[in-house]
Amino acid sequence: KHKHFEILPEHVLYEEQDIERKESVMKPAPITQLMTPFSFALLDGHWFPYEFVGLSCESAVTGLEAVRGQPKFLDELAFVLAKHGVEDILGFHILHRKYLRSEARGTVETSGSSSNELLVRPY
């Protein structure tokens, strides 16, 4: 988990995907019901989402369903993180960027076109 810029209350970090350009832009957006969470942090023994993508991202939707179906895994992960004192550092991320998975050198995250945007693209 890391932080880049302030986000207004009632807003979250939201990902807009541009599959043709092989990039994603992360930026603050108001919380709506039309979002799928993909990054989670452990707070007070409970998993809370902190990054979201649109419902049209099928891999995020199916990945979230798969994780929700594994409560034992989530409990064990929480236990291990807390046991080692890293629950405020590590969380988990649902793999949802199929259009970037084949990149041999991975991805890089840089500043976007404004001070409150992050750009994720091939390295």
N, C-alpha and C positions, 0 to 999 in steps of 0.2 A: 504494500500500500504506500502510495506517495501522494503528494499534493502539489499542484501547480499554481492555482489561482483561487481566489475566493468565489464561492457560489452562493447566490442569494438563498434565503430560506424558501422552502417549498419548491426548490429546483434540484435537479440531479445532473450528473454528467451523462450525456446522451450521445450515442454514436449514430452518425449518418454514414451509410456505406455507399461508395461509388465503385461498383464491381468492375465496370469497364476500365476505369483508371487504376484499379487495384489499390485503392486507398480508402481510409476511413477518417472522418473528422469527428473528434470528440469535443462537445461544447455544452455549456449549461442549457437546460431546458426545463420548463415547468413540469411538475409531476402530473402525469395523466394515467389513465387506465390502459392506454394503448402502448405500453412498453413492456419489454421482457428484460428482466435482470440477468446479467451475466458475470458480474464480479461481486464477491461477498466477503464481508469482514465479520470476525467474531467479536461481539460486544456483550459483556456480562453473560457469557455462556450461550448466547443465541446468535444465529447467522442472520446478518442484515445485508441487503443488496446496496451497492453504492455506484454501480455503472449499469447503464441500460441501453437497449437497442430496440428498434421497431419490431412490431409483430410479424412483419414480412420476412424477418430473418429466421427461416425455418430451422437452421442448425442451432440457434439459441433456444428456440421454443422446445425442440426435441431434446436438447441437452439439459435444459431445466427440468423437463419431465423425468429424464433419467436420474438426475441427481435427487430430485424429490422422492423418487422411489427407493432411495438408499439411505434411510434414516440412520442405520447402524454405522455406515461409513461416515456420515456427517458427525455423529456423536464421537466416534473414535478419532476423527481428525481434530475435533475440538479438544478432546482429552489430551492428545499428543502435543498440540500447540500450547495449551495451558501448562502442561507438565514441564515443557522446556522454556516457558516464559516468553514465547514469541507470538502470542495471540494478538498483540497490538502491532505486529510487523507483517505477518503472513496471513493470507486468506486463501480463497480459491477463485478460479476464473473458468467459466465454461467456454470451451473452444467453439467458436462460432464464425470465424472468418475463413470459410472454405477457399475463397478466392486467393488467399495468401498462404495456404498450407504448403504449396509446392515450391515456395521460395527457398532456394538452397542456403542462402545466407541469413534467413530470418527477416525480421522487420525492425524498423526504427521508428521511434516516436519523437517528433520535433514540434516546434511551435507552428501554429497554423497561420491563417491570413489575418487573424486579429489576436489581441492579447489574451483572450479567453478561449482559444481553440488549440487543440492538439491534433497533429496530423500523423496517422499511422500508415506506413507504406513499406514496400520492399526495401531492404538495405542495399 
